């Protein structure tokens, strides 16, 4: 359950990117920087879809448009059918926090 606490904490801290307009643009700078660091270490890019150029375009759009996030917790070790009461409560608290704070949709990806 410790891993679930970590990813739920990360999900809750993600609201800091929406704290003010400038911070929203900083999100894209942060993502680009993390990708650059990874590639410099010889690891593959972080991009599953799209490119760095596309993210730069989205960053420019974010300067004059609202930014909306969707948060996904990916936890393959969590079984939907066998989730404990404590795990479900932690997910529920995280979903409620994201919903109440910034109306951020929350999804969980786990094993069946």
C-alpha positions as CSV (number, residue, x, y, z in Angstrom):
1,X,0.0,0.0,0.0
2,X,3.0,2.2,0.4
3,X,3.3,2.7,-3.4
4,X,-0.3,3.7,-3.5
5,X,0.3,6.4,-0.9
6,X,3.2,7.7,-3.0
7,X,1.2,8.0,-6.2
8,X,-1.9,9.5,-4.4
9,X,0.4,12.1,-2.8
10,X,1.8,12.9,-6.2
11,X,-1.7,13.2,-7.6
12,X,-2.7,15.6,-4.8
13,X,0.5,17.7,-5.2
14,X,-0.3,18.1,-8.9
15,X,-2.8,20.8,-8.0
16,X,0.1,23.1,-7.3
17,X,0.5,23.5,-11.1
18,X,-2.8,25.2,-11.2
19,X,-2.2,27.6,-8.3
20,X,-1.7,30.6,-10.6
21,X,-1.5,31.4,-14.3
22,X,2.3,31.6,-14.4
23,X,2.7,28.3,-12.6
24,X,0.5,26.7,-15.3
25,X,3.1,27.6,-17.9
26,X,5.9,26.4,-15.6
27,X,4.4,22.9,-15.8
28,X,5.4,22.6,-19.5
29,X,8.9,24.0,-18.8
30,X,9.2,21.3,-16.0
31,X,8.1,18.5,-18.3
32,X,10.5,19.6,-21.1
33,X,13.4,19.9,-18.6
34,X,12.7,16.4,-17.2
35,X,12.7,15.0,-20.7
36,X,16.0,16.7,-21.5
37,X,17.6,15.3,-18.4
38,X,16.4,11.8,-19.2
39,X,17.6,11.9,-22.9
40,X,21.0,13.3,-21.8
41,X,21.4,10.2,-19.5
42,X,20.9,8.1,-22.6
43,X,17.4,7.0,-21.7
44,X,14.5,7.1,-24.1
45,X,12.3,10.2,-24.3
46,X,9.4,10.5,-21.9
47,X,7.0,11.2,-24.8
48,X,4.6,8.3,-25.5
49,X,2.6,10.5,-27.8
50,X,3.5,13.8,-29.4
51,X,6.8,15.5,-29.5
52,X,8.8,18.2,-27.8
53,X,7.7,20.7,-30.5
54,X,4.1,19.9,-29.8
55,X,4.6,20.5,-26.1
56,X,6.2,23.8,-26.8
57,X,3.2,24.8,-28.9
58,X,0.8,23.8,-26.1
59,X,3.0,25.8,-23.7
60,X,2.5,28.9,-25.8
61,X,-1.3,28.3,-26.0
62,X,-1.3,27.9,-22.2
63,X,-0.2,31.5,-21.8
64,X,-3.5,32.8,-23.1
65,X,-5.9,29.9,-22.4
66,X,-7.1,28.0,-19.4
67,X,-5.2,24.8,-18.5
68,X,-7.2,21.8,-17.3
69,X,-5.6,18.7,-16.0
70,X,-6.8,15.1,-15.7
71,X,-5.0,13.0,-13.2
72,X,-4.4,9.3,-13.7
73,X,-2.9,7.0,-11.0
74,X,-1.3,4.0,-12.6
75,X,-0.9,1.1,-10.2
76,X,-0.6,-2.3,-11.9
77,X,0.0,-4.0,-8.5
78,X,-3.4,-2.9,-7.3
79,X,-6.2,-5.3,-8.0
80,X,-9.6,-3.8,-8.7
81,X,-11.3,-7.0,-7.5
82,X,-9.1,-7.4,-4.4
83,X,-8.6,-3.8,-3.3
84,X,-8.7,-3.4,0.5
85,X,-11.0,-1.0,2.3
86,X,-7.9,1.1,3.1
87,X,-6.8,1.3,-0.5
88,X,-10.3,2.3,-1.6
89,X,-10.5,4.9,1.1
90,X,-7.2,6.4,0.0
91,X,-8.3,6.6,-3.6
92,X,-11.6,8.1,-2.6
93,X,-9.9,10.8,-0.5
94,X,-7.6,11.6,-3.4
95,X,-10.4,11.8,-5.8
96,X,-12.4,14.1,-3.5
97,X,-9.5,16.4,-2.9
98,X,-8.8,16.8,-6.6
99,X,-12.5,17.3,-7.4
100,X,-13.1,19.8,-4.6
101,X,-9.9,21.8,-5.1
102,X,-9.8,22.3,-8.8
103,X,-12.5,20.1,-10.3
104,X,-9.8,17.8,-11.7
105,X,-11.0,14.5,-13.1
106,X,-9.3,11.5,-11.4
107,X,-8.9,8.0,-12.8
108,X,-7.2,4.8,-11.6
109,X,-5.5,2.3,-13.8
110,X,-4.9,-1.0,-12.2
111,X,-5.1,-4.8,-12.6
112,X,-8.6,-6.4,-13.0
